[in-house]
């Protein structure tokens, strides 16, 4: 069986002062994370204070590389199937996201993934695709 990714409508972004730089970064093609200025630990979900030591946090750019920590293909929860996953980034944080632009069935824990972006109502959101994989839309844009 092959379950091919299809774009689906994404809900409106929830913007507030703590998440605004995160979504502004996404609109520029950058994944932003927070790092504590006291203990230097990186954390996700964006918040003003470090969840480890309550120190101040600064925004940093993430590499965009990671591996699948956990993945599930949802086939009955909407108009099209999608893969929801936890991705562990090189920076050490794990975030809940979608794996896109690929056949969803062969996705496995430990597979390398790379950052990409999708449009949502009111902005752009970071997602991930298998590393080294180019979406059909990317190939068409490159003249292939």
PAZA-196181 format. One record per atom (N, C-alpha, C): atom name; residue in one letter; x, y, z negated. Coordinates in nm, 3 decimals. Layout:
// PAZA-196181
{atome:CA residu:a c1:X c2:Y c3:Z}
...
This chain:
// PAZA-196181
{atome:N residu:x c1:0.085 c2:-0.118 c3:0.000}
{atome:CA residu:x c1:0.000 c2:0.000 c3:0.000}
{atome:C residu:x c1:0.089 c2:0.124 c3:0.000}
{atome:N residu:x c1:0.044 c2:0.227 c3:0.070}
{atome:CA residu:x c1:0.117 c2:0.352 c3:0.074}
{atome:C residu:x c1:0.024 c2:0.466 c3:0.033}
{atome:N residu:x c1:0.065 c2:0.542 c3:-0.066}
{atome:CA residu:x c1:-0.013 c2:0.656 c3:-0.110}
{atome:C residu:x c1:0.068 c2:0.781 c3:-0.079}
{atome:N residu:x c1:0.034 c2:0.847 c3:0.030}
{atome:CA residu:x c1:0.108 c2:0.964 c3:0.074}
{atome:C residu:x c1:0.058 c2:1.089 c3:0.003}
{atome:N residu:x c1:0.151 c2:1.172 c3:-0.038}
{atome:CA residu:x c1:0.116 c2:1.298 c3:-0.103}
{atome:C residu:x c1:0.039 c2:1.388 c3:-0.006}
{atome:N residu:x c1:-0.065 c2:1.451 c3:-0.058}
{atome:CA residu:x c1:-0.139 c2:1.554 c3:0.015}
{atome:C residu:x c1:-0.150 c2:1.676 c3:-0.075}
{atome:N residu:x c1:-0.136 c2:1.795 c3:-0.017}
{atome:CA residu:x c1:-0.156 c2:1.915 c3:-0.096}
{atome:C residu:x c1:-0.297 c2:1.916 c3:-0.152}
{atome:N residu:x c1:-0.312 c2:1.964 c3:-0.273}
{atome:CA residu:x c1:-0.443 c2:1.974 c3:-0.336}
{atome:C residu:x c1:-0.453 c2:2.112 c3:-0.401}
{atome:N residu:x c1:-0.573 c2:2.161 c3:-0.421}
{atome:CA residu:x c1:-0.588 c2:2.291 c3:-0.486}
{atome:C residu:x c1:-0.535 c2:2.286 c3:-0.629}
{atome:N residu:x c1:-0.458 c2:2.385 c3:-0.666}
{atome:CA residu:x c1:-0.404 c2:2.393 c3:-0.801}
{atome:C residu:x c1:-0.477 c2:2.503 c3:-0.877}
{atome:N residu:x c1:-0.500 c2:2.483 c3:-1.005}
{atome:CA residu:x c1:-0.577 c2:2.582 c3:-1.083}
{atome:C residu:x c1:-0.501 c2:2.714 c3:-1.097}
{atome:N residu:x c1:-0.573 c2:2.814 c3:-1.139}
{atome:CA residu:x c1:-0.515 c2:2.947 c3:-1.160}
{atome:C residu:x c1:-0.408 c2:2.942 c3:-1.268}
{atome:N residu:x c1:-0.304 c2:3.022 c3:-1.249}
{atome:CA residu:x c1:-0.198 c2:3.031 c3:-1.347}
{atome:C residu:x c1:-0.247 c2:3.101 c3:-1.473}
{atome:N residu:x c1:-0.193 c2:3.063 c3:-1.586}
{atome:CA residu:x c1:-0.222 c2:3.131 c3:-1.712}
{atome:C residu:x c1:-0.104 c2:3.221 c3:-1.742}
{atome:N residu:x c1:-0.122 c2:3.349 c3:-1.715}
{atome:CA residu:x c1:-0.014 c2:3.446 c3:-1.732}
{atome:C residu:x c1:-0.029 c2:3.519 c3:-1.864}
{atome:N residu:x c1:0.083 c2:3.530 c3:-1.935}
{atome:CA residu:x c1:0.089 c2:3.610 c3:-2.057}
{atome:C residu:x c1:0.232 c2:3.662 c3:-2.069}
{atome:N residu:x c1:0.261 c2:3.750 c3:-2.161}
{atome:CA residu:x c1:0.396 c2:3.806 c3:-2.169}
{atome:C residu:x c1:0.507 c2:3.702 c3:-2.187}
{atome:N residu:x c1:0.477 c2:3.591 c3:-2.253}
{atome:CA residu:x c1:0.580 c2:3.488 c3:-2.273}
{atome:C residu:x c1:0.608 c2:3.406 c3:-2.148}
{atome:N residu:x c1:0.508 c2:3.388 c3:-2.061}
{atome:CA residu:x c1:0.528 c2:3.305 c3:-1.943}
{atome:C residu:x c1:0.551 c2:3.386 c3:-1.815}
{atome:N residu:x c1:0.529 c2:3.514 c3:-1.818}
{atome:CA residu:x c1:0.542 c2:3.596 c3:-1.697}
{atome:C residu:x c1:0.680 c2:3.582 c3:-1.630}
{atome:N residu:x c1:0.792 c2:3.590 c3:-1.703}
{atome:CA residu:x c1:0.922 c2:3.572 c3:-1.637}
{atome:C residu:x c1:0.938 c2:3.434 c3:-1.572}
{atome:N residu:x c1:0.877 c2:3.332 c3:-1.632}
{atome:CA residu:x c1:0.880 c2:3.196 c3:-1.576}
{atome:C residu:x c1:0.815 c2:3.195 c3:-1.438}
{atome:N residu:x c1:0.696 c2:3.252 c3:-1.427}
{atome:CA residu:x c1:0.625 c2:3.253 c3:-1.299}
{atome:C residu:x c1:0.685 c2:3.352 c3:-1.200}
{atome:N residu:x c1:0.742 c2:3.461 c3:-1.248}
{atome:CA residu:x c1:0.813 c2:3.553 c3:-1.159}
{atome:C residu:x c1:0.935 c2:3.485 c3:-1.098}
{atome:N residu:x c1:1.005 c2:3.407 c3:-1.179}
{atome:CA residu:x c1:1.118 c2:3.329 c3:-1.128}
{atome:C residu:x c1:1.073 c2:3.230 c3:-1.022}
{atome:N residu:x c1:0.962 c2:3.161 c3:-1.048}
{atome:CA residu:x c1:0.910 c2:3.065 c3:-0.950}
{atome:C residu:x c1:0.876 c2:3.134 c3:-0.819}
{atome:N residu:x c1:0.823 c2:3.255 c3:-0.824}
{atome:CA residu:x c1:0.789 c2:3.326 c3:-0.700}
{atome:C residu:x c1:0.915 c2:3.362 c3:-0.621}
{atome:N residu:x c1:1.032 c2:3.363 c3:-0.687}
{atome:CA residu:x c1:1.160 c2:3.388 c3:-0.620}
{atome:C residu:x c1:1.235 c2:3.259 c3:-0.590}
{atome:N residu:x c1:1.174 c2:3.144 c3:-0.620}
{atome:CA residu:x c1:1.238 c2:3.015 c3:-0.595}
{atome:C residu:x c1:1.337 c2:2.973 c3:-0.700}
{atome:N residu:x c1:1.316 c2:3.018 c3:-0.825}
{atome:CA residu:x c1:1.406 c2:2.985 c3:-0.935}
{atome:C residu:x c1:1.326 c2:2.927 c3:-1.051}
{atome:N residu:x c1:1.374 c2:2.817 c3:-1.108}
{atome:CA residu:x c1:1.313 c2:2.761 c3:-1.228}
{atome:C residu:x c1:1.381 c2:2.824 c3:-1.348}
{atome:N residu:x c1:1.304 c2:2.891 c3:-1.433}
{atome:CA residu:x c1:1.357 c2:2.960 c3:-1.550}
{atome:C residu:x c1:1.330 c2:2.877 c3:-1.675}
{atome:N residu:x c1:1.429 c2:2.867 c3:-1.761}
{atome:CA residu:x c1:1.417 c2:2.801 c3:-1.890}
{atome:C residu:x c1:1.461 c2:2.898 c3:-1.998}
{atome:N residu:x c1:1.433 c2:2.865 c3:-2.123}
{atome:CA residu:x c1:1.477 c2:2.947 c3:-2.236}
{atome:C residu:x c1:1.591 c2:2.876 c3:-2.308}
{atome:N residu:x c1:1.692 c2:2.955 c3:-2.350}
{atome:CA residu:x c1:1.804 c2:2.904 c3:-2.428}
{atome:C residu:x c1:1.820 c2:2.991 c3:-2.551}
{atome:N residu:x c1:1.841 c2:2.928 c3:-2.664}
{atome:CA residu:x c1:1.857 c2:3.000 c3:-2.790}
{atome:C residu:x c1:1.991 c2:3.072 c3:-2.792}
{atome:N residu:x c1:1.989 c2:3.198 c3:-2.835}
{atome:CA residu:x c1:2.113 c2:3.276 c3:-2.846}
{atome:C residu:x c1:2.190 c2:3.241 c3:-2.973}
{atome:N residu:x c1:2.128 c2:3.167 c3:-3.066}
{atome:CA residu:x c1:2.196 c2:3.127 c3:-3.190}
{atome:C residu:x c1:2.253 c2:2.986 c3:-3.181}
{atome:N residu:x c1:2.168 c2:2.887 c3:-3.153}
{atome:CA residu:x c1:2.215 c2:2.747 c3:-3.151}
{atome:C residu:x c1:2.246 c2:2.697 c3:-3.010}
{atome:N residu:x c1:2.213 c2:2.775 c3:-2.907}
{atome:CA residu:x c1:2.243 c2:2.745 c3:-2.766}
{atome:C residu:x c1:2.163 c2:2.628 c3:-2.709}
{atome:N residu:x c1:2.061 c2:2.580 c3:-2.780}
{atome:CA residu:x c1:1.979 c2:2.472 c3:-2.726}
{atome:C residu:x c1:1.880 c2:2.527 c3:-2.624}
{atome:N residu:x c1:1.865 c2:2.454 c3:-2.514}
{atome:CA residu:x c1:1.768 c2:2.489 c3:-2.410}
{atome:C residu:x c1:1.635 c2:2.427 c3:-2.448}
{atome:N residu:x c1:1.526 c2:2.499 c3:-2.423}
{atome:CA residu:x c1:1.394 c2:2.444 c3:-2.453}
{atome:C residu:x c1:1.293 c2:2.481 c3:-2.346}
{atome:N residu:x c1:1.192 c2:2.400 c3:-2.338}
{atome:CA residu:x c1:1.078 c2:2.422 c3:-2.251}
{atome:C residu:x c1:0.958 c2:2.374 c3:-2.331}
{atome:N residu:x c1:0.866 c2:2.442 c3:-2.338}
{atome:CA residu:x c1:0.783 c2:2.541 c3:-2.281}
{atome:C residu:x c1:0.833 c2:2.681 c3:-2.322}
{atome:N residu:x c1:0.822 c2:2.780 c3:-2.231}
{atome:CA residu:x c1:0.873 c2:2.914 c3:-2.264}
{atome:C residu:x c1:0.808 c2:2.972 c3:-2.391}
{atome:N residu:x c1:0.891 c2:3.010 c3:-2.484}
{atome:CA residu:x c1:0.844 c2:3.076 c3:-2.606}
{atome:C residu:x c1:0.953 c2:3.171 c3:-2.653}
{atome:N residu:x c1:0.913 c2:3.272 c3:-2.726}
{atome:CA residu:x c1:1.005 c2:3.379 c3:-2.765}
{atome:C residu:x c1:1.111 c2:3.332 c3:-2.864}
{atome:N residu:x c1:1.076 c2:3.241 c3:-2.954}
{atome:CA residu:x c1:1.169 c2:3.194 c3:-3.056}
{atome:C residu:x c1:1.207 c2:3.049 c3:-3.031}
{atome:N residu:x c1:1.329 c2:3.017 c3:-3.065}
{atome:CA residu:x c1:1.379 c2:2.881 c3:-3.051}
{atome:C residu:x c1:1.300 c2:2.786 c3:-3.142}
{atome:N residu:x c1:1.250 c2:2.674 c3:-3.089}
{atome:CA residu:x c1:1.175 c2:2.580 c3:-3.173}
{atome:C residu:x c1:1.266 c2:2.500 c3:-3.268}
{atome:N residu:x c1:1.398 c2:2.508 c3:-3.250}
{atome:CA residu:x c1:1.492 c2:2.433 c3:-3.333}
{atome:C residu:x c1:1.538 c2:2.513 c3:-3.455}
{atome:N residu:x c1:1.569 c2:2.645 c3:-3.432}
{atome:CA residu:x c1:1.625 c2:2.724 c3:-3.543}
{atome:C residu:x c1:1.556 c2:2.859 c3:-3.561}
{atome:N residu:x c1:1.455 c2:2.888 c3:-3.479}
{atome:CA residu:x c1:1.379 c2:3.013 c3:-3.482}
{atome:C residu:x c1:1.463 c2:3.135 c3:-3.443}
{atome:N residu:x c1:1.575 c2:3.110 c3:-3.374}
{atome:CA residu:x c1:1.656 c2:3.220 c3:-3.321}
{atome:C residu:x c1:1.591 c2:3.280 c3:-3.197}
{atome:N residu:x c1:1.644 c2:3.392 c3:-3.152}
{atome:CA residu:x c1:1.596 c2:3.455 c3:-3.029}
{atome:C residu:x c1:1.636 c2:3.370 c3:-2.910}
{atome:N residu:x c1:1.557 c2:3.379 c3:-2.804}
{atome:CA residu:x c1:1.584 c2:3.301 c3:-2.684}
{atome:C residu:x c1:1.601 c2:3.393 c3:-2.564}
{atome:N residu:x c1:1.686 c2:3.350 c3:-2.471}
{atome:CA residu:x c1:1.709 c2:3.425 c3:-2.347}
{atome:C residu:x c1:1.669 c2:3.337 c3:-2.229}
{atome:N residu:x c1:1.638 c2:3.400 c3:-2.117}
{atome:CA residu:x c1:1.604 c2:3.328 c3:-1.995}
{atome:C residu:x c1:1.731 c2:3.287 c3:-1.923}
{atome:N residu:x c1:1.732 c2:3.163 c3:-1.873}
{atome:CA residu:x c1:1.843 c2:3.115 c3:-1.790}
{atome:C residu:x c1:1.784 c2:3.050 c3:-1.665}
{atome:N residu:x c1:1.866 c2:3.038 c3:-1.560}
{atome:CA residu:x c1:1.825 c2:2.969 c3:-1.438}
{atome:C residu:x c1:1.861 c2:2.821 c3:-1.452}
{atome:N residu:x c1:1.766 c2:2.734 c3:-1.421}
{atome:CA residu:x c1:1.790 c2:2.589 c3:-1.425}
{atome:C residu:x c1:1.850 c2:2.544 c3:-1.292}
{atome:N residu:x c1:1.919 c2:2.432 c3:-1.295}
{atome:CA residu:x c1:1.980 c2:2.377 c3:-1.174}
{atome:C residu:x c1:1.875 c2:2.326 c3:-1.075}
{atome:N residu:x c1:1.763 c2:2.279 c3:-1.127}
{atome:CA residu:x c1:1.659 c2:2.223 c3:-1.040}
{atome:C residu:x c1:1.677 c2:2.075 c3:-1.013}
{atome:N residu:x c1:1.778 c2:2.013 c3:-1.075}
{atome:CA residu:x c1:1.802 c2:1.870 c3:-1.056}
{atome:C residu:x c1:1.761 c2:1.795 c3:-1.181}
{atome:N residu:x c1:1.707 c2:1.675 c3:-1.161}
{atome:CA residu:x c1:1.667 c2:1.595 c3:-1.275}
{atome:C residu:x c1:1.637 c2:1.452 c3:-1.234}
{atome:N residu:x c1:1.581 c2:1.377 c3:-1.329}
{atome:CA residu:x c1:1.540 c2:1.239 c3:-1.303}
{atome:C residu:x c1:1.400 c2:1.218 c3:-1.360}
{atome:N residu:x c1:1.330 c2:1.123 c3:-1.301}
{atome:CA residu:x c1:1.196 c2:1.089 c3:-1.349}
{atome:C residu:x c1:1.210 c2:1.013 c3:-1.481}
{atome:N residu:x c1:1.147 c2:1.066 c3:-1.585}
{atome:CA residu:x c1:1.145 c2:1.001 c3:-1.716}
{atome:C residu:x c1:1.025 c2:0.908 c3:-1.728}
{atome:N residu:x c1:0.912 c2:0.951 c3:-1.669}
{atome:CA residu:x c1:0.789 c2:0.874 c3:-1.670}
{atome:C residu:x c1:0.704 c2:0.923 c3:-1.554}
{atome:N residu:x c1:0.628 c2:0.833 c3:-1.490}
{atome:CA residu:x c1:0.546 c2:0.875 c3:-1.376}
{atome:C residu:x c1:0.421 c2:0.789 c3:-1.368}
{atome:N residu:x c1:0.313 c2:0.851 c3:-1.324}
{atome:CA residu:x c1:0.186 c2:0.781 c3:-1.302}
{atome:C residu:x c1:0.119 c2:0.838 c3:-1.177}
{atome:N residu:x c1:0.072 c2:0.752 c3:-1.090}
{atome:CA residu:x c1:0.000 c2:0.796 c3:-0.971}
{atome:C residu:x c1:-0.149 c2:0.791 c3:-1.003}
{atome:N residu:x c1:-0.212 c2:0.907 c3:-0.995}
{atome:CA residu:x c1:-0.355 c2:0.920 c3:-1.025}
{atome:C residu:x c1:-0.432 c2:0.916 c3:-0.893}
{atome:N residu:x c1:-0.514 c2:0.816 c3:-0.877}
{atome:CA residu:x c1:-0.588 c2:0.799 c3:-0.751}
{atome:C residu:x c1:-0.737 c2:0.832 c3:-0.764}
{atome:N residu:x c1:-0.791 c2:0.835 c3:-0.883}
{atome:CA residu:x c1:-0.936 c2:0.851 c3:-0.900}
{atome:C residu:x c1:-0.976 c2:0.980 c3:-0.969}
{atome:N residu:x c1:-0.882 c2:1.068 c3:-0.999}
{atome:CA residu:x c1:-0.913 c2:1.185 c3:-1.079}
{atome:C residu:x c1:-0.936 c2:1.312 c3:-0.997}
{atome:N residu:x c1:-0.949 c2:1.300 c3:-0.869}
{atome:CA residu:x c1:-0.971 c2:1.420 c3:-0.789}
{atome:C residu:x c1:-0.990 c2:1.384 c3:-0.643}
{atome:N residu:x c1:-0.990 c2:1.486 c3:-0.561}
{atome:CA residu:x c1:-1.016 c2:1.461 c3:-0.419}
{atome:C residu:x c1:-0.902 c2:1.388 c3:-0.349}
{atome:N residu:x c1:-0.777 c2:1.403 c3:-0.400}
{atome:CA residu:x c1:-0.662 c2:1.334 c3:-0.339}
{atome:C residu:x c1:-0.573 c2:1.278 c3:-0.449}
{atome:N residu:x c1:-0.502 c2:1.168 c3:-0.421}
{atome:CA residu:x c1:-0.410 c2:1.113 c3:-0.519}
{atome:C residu:x c1:-0.293 c2:1.209 c3:-0.545}
{atome:N residu:x c1:-0.236 c2:1.199 c3:-0.665}
{atome:CA residu:x c1:-0.118 c2:1.279 c3:-0.697}
{atome:C residu:x c1:-0.036 c2:1.205 c3:-0.802}
{atome:N residu:x c1:0.092 c2:1.242 c3:-0.812}
{atome:CA residu:x c1:0.180 c2:1.181 c3:-0.911}
{atome:C residu:x c1:0.209 c2:1.283 c3:-1.019}
{atome:N residu:x c1:0.177 c2:1.248 c3:-1.142}
{atome:CA residu:x c1:0.210 c2:1.330 c3:-1.257}
{atome:C residu:x c1:0.329 c2:1.263 c3:-1.325}
{atome:N residu:x c1:0.425 c2:1.345 c3:-1.369}
{atome:CA residu:x c1:0.548 c2:1.287 c3:-1.421}
{atome:C residu:x c1:0.611 c2:1.377 c3:-1.527}
{atome:N residu:x c1:0.687 c2:1.314 c3:-1.614}
{atome:CA residu:x c1:0.781 c2:1.388 c3:-1.697}
{atome:C residu:x c1:0.914 c2:1.379 c3:-1.626}
{atome:N residu:x c1:0.977 c2:1.495 c3:-1.607}
{atome:CA residu:x c1:1.109 c2:1.501 c3:-1.544}
{atome:C residu:x c1:1.209 c2:1.553 c3:-1.647}
{atome:N residu:x c1:1.318 c2:1.482 c3:-1.663}
{atome:CA residu:x c1:1.428 c2:1.525 c3:-1.751}
{atome:C residu:x c1:1.528 c2:1.600 c3:-1.664}
{atome:N residu:x c1:1.546 c2:1.728 c3:-1.695}
{atome:CA residu:x c1:1.638 c2:1.812 c3:-1.618}
{atome:C residu:x c1:1.782 c2:1.792 c3:-1.665}
{atome:N residu:x c1:1.877 c2:1.830 c3:-1.579}
{atome:CA residu:x c1:2.018 c2:1.824 c3:-1.616}
{atome:C residu:x c1:2.047 c2:1.904 c3:-1.742}
{atome:N residu:x c1:1.968 c2:2.008 c3:-1.766}
{atome:CA residu:x c1:1.987 c2:2.091 c3:-1.884}
{atome:C residu:x c1:1.941 c2:2.024 c3:-2.013}
{atome:N residu:x c1:1.879 c2:1.904 c3:-2.003}
{atome:CA residu:x c1:1.842 c2:1.827 c3:-2.120}
{atome:C residu:x c1:1.697 c2:1.838 c3:-2.161}
{atome:N residu:x c1:1.620 c2:1.927 c3:-2.101}
{atome:CA residu:x c1:1.478 c2:1.938 c3:-2.138}
{atome:C residu:x c1:1.394 c2:1.849 c3:-2.048}
{atome:N residu:x c1:1.278 c2:1.812 c3:-2.099}
{atome:CA residu:x c1:1.183 c2:1.731 c3:-2.023}
{atome:C residu:x c1:1.057 c2:1.813 c3:-2.004}
{atome:N residu:x c1:1.006 c2:1.816 c3:-1.880}
{atome:CA residu:x c1:0.884 c2:1.891 c3:-1.856}
{atome:C residu:x c1:0.783 c2:1.810 c3:-1.777}
{atome:N residu:x c1:0.657 c2:1.840 c3:-1.802}
{atome:CA residu:x c1:0.546 c2:1.776 c3:-1.733}
{atome:C residu:x c1:0.526 c2:1.846 c3:-1.601}
{atome:N residu:x c1:0.516 c2:1.770 c3:-1.492}
{atome:CA residu:x c1:0.511 c2:1.827 c3:-1.358}
{atome:C residu:x c1:0.445 c2:1.729 c3:-1.262}
{atome:N residu:x c1:0.448 c2:1.761 c3:-1.136}
{atome:CA residu:x c1:0.403 c2:1.671 c3:-1.031}
{atome:C residu:x c1:0.520 c2:1.638 c3:-0.940}
{atome:N residu:x c1:0.519 c2:1.516 c3:-0.885}
{atome:CA residu:x c1:0.614 c2:1.477 c3:-0.781}
{atome:C residu:x c1:0.537 c2:1.487 c3:-0.649}
{atome:N residu:x c1:0.595 c2:1.558 c3:-0.553}
{atome:CA residu:x c1:0.523 c2:1.593 c3:-0.430}
{atome:C residu:x c1:0.606 c2:1.560 c3:-0.306}
{atome:N residu:x c1:0.540 c2:1.575 c3:-0.190}
{atome:CA residu:x c1:0.605 c2:1.566 c3:-0.058}
{atome:C residu:x c1:0.672 c2:1.432 c3:-0.032}
{atome:N residu:x c1:0.606 c2:1.322 c3:-0.071}
{atome:CA residu:x c1:0.665 c2:1.190 c3:-0.052}
{atome:C residu:x c1:0.555 c2:1.084 c3:-0.060}
{atome:N residu:x c1:0.595 c2:0.959 c3:-0.032}
{atome:CA residu:x c1:0.509 c2:0.845 c3:-0.061}
{atome:C residu:x c1:0.513 c2:0.826 c3:-0.212}
{atome:N residu:x c1:0.399 c2:0.824 c3:-0.276}
{atome:CA residu:x c1:0.393 c2:0.821 c3:-0.422}
{atome:C residu:x c1:0.417 c2:0.682 c3:-0.483}
{atome:N residu:x c1:0.389 c2:0.578 c3:-0.408}
{atome:CA residu:x c1:0.397 c2:0.442 c3:-0.464}
{atome:C residu:x c1:0.537 c2:0.397 c3:-0.502}
{atome:N residu:x c1:0.642 c2:0.429 c3:-0.427}
{atome:CA residu:x c1:0.775 c2:0.381 c3:-0.467}
{atome:C residu:x c1:0.843 c2:0.461 c3:-0.578}
{atome:N residu:x c1:0.779 c2:0.564 c3:-0.631}
{atome:CA residu:x c1:0.841 c2:0.644 c3:-0.737}
{atome:C residu:x c1:0.866 c2:0.557 c3:-0.860}
{atome:N residu:x c1:0.986 c2:0.572 c3:-0.918}
{atome:CA residu:x c1:1.024 c2:0.490 c3:-1.032}
{atome:C residu:x c1:1.097 c2:0.574 c3:-1.138}
{atome:N residu:x c1:1.089 c2:0.530 c3:-1.262}
{atome:CA residu:x c1:1.166 c2:0.591 c3:-1.370}
{atome:C residu:x c1:1.313 c2:0.585 c3:-1.332}
{atome:N residu:x c1:1.383 c2:0.697 c3:-1.353}
{atome:CA residu:x c1:1.525 c2:0.706 c3:-1.321}
{atome:C residu:x c1:1.555 c2:0.760 c3:-1.183}
{atome:N residu:x c1:1.453 c2:0.771 c3:-1.097}
{atome:CA residu:x c1:1.476 c2:0.826 c3:-0.963}
{atome:C residu:x c1:1.520 c2:0.972 c3:-0.974}
{atome:N residu:x c1:1.621 c2:1.013 c3:-0.897}
{atome:CA residu:x c1:1.661 c2:1.153 c3:-0.897}
{atome:C residu:x c1:1.558 c2:1.238 c3:-0.822}
{atome:N residu:x c1:1.534 c2:1.358 c3:-0.874}
{atome:CA residu:x c1:1.440 c2:1.451 c3:-0.811}
{atome:C residu:x c1:1.504 c2:1.589 c3:-0.804}
{atome:N residu:x c1:1.448 c2:1.671 c3:-0.718}
{atome:CA residu:x c1:1.495 c2:1.807 c3:-0.702}
{atome:C residu:x c1:1.378 c2:1.904 c3:-0.698}
{atome:N residu:x c1:1.403 c2:2.024 c3:-0.735}
{atome:CA residu:x c1:1.302 c2:2.128 c3:-0.748}
{atome:C residu:x c1:1.245 c2:2.169 c3:-0.613}
{atome:N residu:x c1:1.115 c2:2.196 c3:-0.612}
{atome:CA residu:x c1:1.048 c2:2.258 c3:-0.498}
{atome:C residu:x c1:0.934 c2:2.342 c3:-0.556}
{atome:N residu:x c1:0.862 c2:2.412 c3:-0.473}
{atome:CA residu:x c1:0.757 c2:2.502 c3:-0.522}
{atome:C residu:x c1:0.630 c2:2.485 c3:-0.441}
{atome:N residu:x c1:0.516 c2:2.501 c3:-0.509}
{atome:CA residu:x c1:0.385 c2:2.492 c3:-0.445}
{atome:C residu:x c1:0.301 c2:2.613 c3:-0.483}
{atome:N residu:x c1:0.211 c2:2.650 c3:-0.394}
{atome:CA residu:x c1:0.122 c2:2.763 c3:-0.419}
{atome:C residu:x c1:0.008 c2:2.720 c3:-0.510}
{atome:N residu:x c1:-0.024 c2:2.807 c3:-0.602}
{atome:CA residu:x c1:-0.140 c2:2.789 c3:-0.690}
{atome:C residu:x c1:-0.220 c2:2.918 c3:-0.685}
{atome:N residu:x c1:-0.340 c2:2.912 c3:-0.738}
{atome:CA residu:x c1:-0.421 c2:3.033 c3:-0.742}
{atome:C residu:x c1:-0.349 c2:3.138 c3:-0.829}
{atome:N residu:x c1:-0.309 c2:3.247 c3:-0.768}
{atome:CA residu:x c1:-0.244 c2:3.355 c3:-0.842}
{atome:C residu:x c1:-0.092 c2:3.346 c3:-0.849}
{atome:N residu:x c1:-0.029 c2:3.252 c3:-0.778}
{atome:CA residu:x c1:0.116 c2:3.247 c3:-0.782}
{atome:C residu:x c1:0.175 c2:3.117 c3:-0.730}
{atome:N residu:x c1:0.298 c2:3.093 c3:-0.772}
{atome:CA residu:x c1:0.377 c2:2.978 c3:-0.729}
{atome:C residu:x c1:0.414 c2:2.897 c3:-0.854}
{atome:N residu:x c1:0.413 c2:2.763 c3:-0.840}
{atome:CA residu:x c1:0.451 c2:2.676 c3:-0.953}
{atome:C residu:x c1:0.564 c2:2.582 c3:-0.911}
{atome:N residu:x c1:0.657 c2:2.558 c3:-1.004}
{atome:CA residu:x c1:0.763 c2:2.461 c3:-0.976}
{atome:C residu:x c1:0.711 c2:2.319 c3:-0.984}
{atome:N residu:x c1:0.756 c2:2.236 c3:-0.891}
{atome:CA residu:x c1:0.728 c2:2.094 c3:-0.891}
{atome:C residu:x c1:0.854 c2:2.023 c3:-0.846}
{atome:N residu:x c1:0.848 c2:1.894 c3:-0.827}
{atome:CA residu:x c1:0.967 c2:1.819 c3:-0.788}
{atome:C residu:x c1:0.936 c2:1.721 c3:-0.677}
{atome:N residu:x c1:1.039 c2:1.689 c3:-0.599}
{atome:CA residu:x c1:1.030 c2:1.589 c3:-0.493}
{atome:C residu:x c1:1.153 c2:1.499 c3:-0.504}
{atome:N residu:x c1:1.147 c2:1.379 c3:-0.447}
{atome:CA residu:x c1:1.264 c2:1.292 c3:-0.453}
{atome:C residu:x c1:1.388 c2:1.363 c3:-0.397}
{atome:N residu:x c1:1.501 c2:1.347 c3:-0.461}
{atome:CA residu:x c1:1.624 c2:1.414 c3:-0.417}
{atome:C residu:x c1:1.662 c2:1.367 c3:-0.278}
{atome:N residu:x c1:1.706 c2:1.460 c3:-0.197}
{atome:CA residu:x c1:1.746 c2:1.429 c3:-0.061}
{atome:C residu:x c1:1.630 c2:1.417 c3:0.036}
{atome:N residu:x c1:1.508 c2:1.433 c3:-0.013}
{atome:CA residu:x c1:1.389 c2:1.421 c3:0.070}
{atome:C residu:x c1:1.349 c2:1.557 c3:0.124}
{atome:N residu:x c1:1.325 c2:1.564 c3:0.255}
{atome:CA residu:x c1:1.278 c2:1.688 c3:0.314}
{atome:C residu:x c1:1.132 c2:1.668 c3:0.354}
{atome:N residu:x c1:1.049 c2:1.761 c3:0.314}
{atome:CA residu:x c1:0.906 c2:1.753 c3:0.345}
{atome:C residu:x c1:0.885 c2:1.769 c3:0.494}
{atome:N residu:x c1:0.772 c2:1.715 c3:0.545}
{atome:CA residu:x c1:0.740 c2:1.729 c3:0.687}
{atome:C residu:x c1:0.735 c2:1.877 c3:0.727}
{atome:N residu:x c1:0.683 c2:1.962 c3:0.639}
{atome:CA residu:x c1:0.676 c2:2.105 c3:0.669}
{atome:C residu:x c1:0.817 c2:2.163 c3:0.680}
{atome:N residu:x c1:0.914 c2:2.114 c3:0.600}
{atome:CA residu:x c1:1.052 c2:2.161 c3:0.610}
{atome:C residu:x c1:1.113 c2:2.120 c3:0.744}
{atome:N residu:x c1:1.088 c2:1.995 c3:0.785}
{atome:CA residu:x c1:1.144 c2:1.946 c3:0.911}
{atome:C residu:x c1:1.087 c2:2.023 c3:1.030}
{atome:N residu:x c1:0.957 c2:2.050 c3:1.026}
{atome:CA residu:x c1:0.895 c2:2.124 c3:1.135}
{atome:C residu:x c1:0.953 c2:2.263 c3:1.144}
{atome:N residu:x c1:0.977 c2:2.327 c3:1.029}
{atome:CA residu:x c1:1.033 c2:2.461 c3:1.027}
{atome:C residu:x c1:1.176 c2:2.464 c3:1.076}
{atome:N residu:x c1:1.246 c2:2.351 c3:1.068}
{atome:CA residu:x c1:1.385 c2:2.344 c3:1.112}
{atome:C residu:x c1:1.394 c2:2.305 c3:1.258}
{atome:N residu:x c1:1.281 c2:2.289 c3:1.324}
{atome:CA residu:x c1:1.282 c2:2.256 c3:1.466}
{atome:C residu:x c1:1.302 c2:2.109 c3:1.497}
{atome:N residu:x c1:1.286 c2:2.024 c3:1.399}
{atome:CA residu:x c1:1.303 c2:1.879 c3:1.423}
{atome:C residu:x c1:1.175 c2:1.817 c3:1.474}
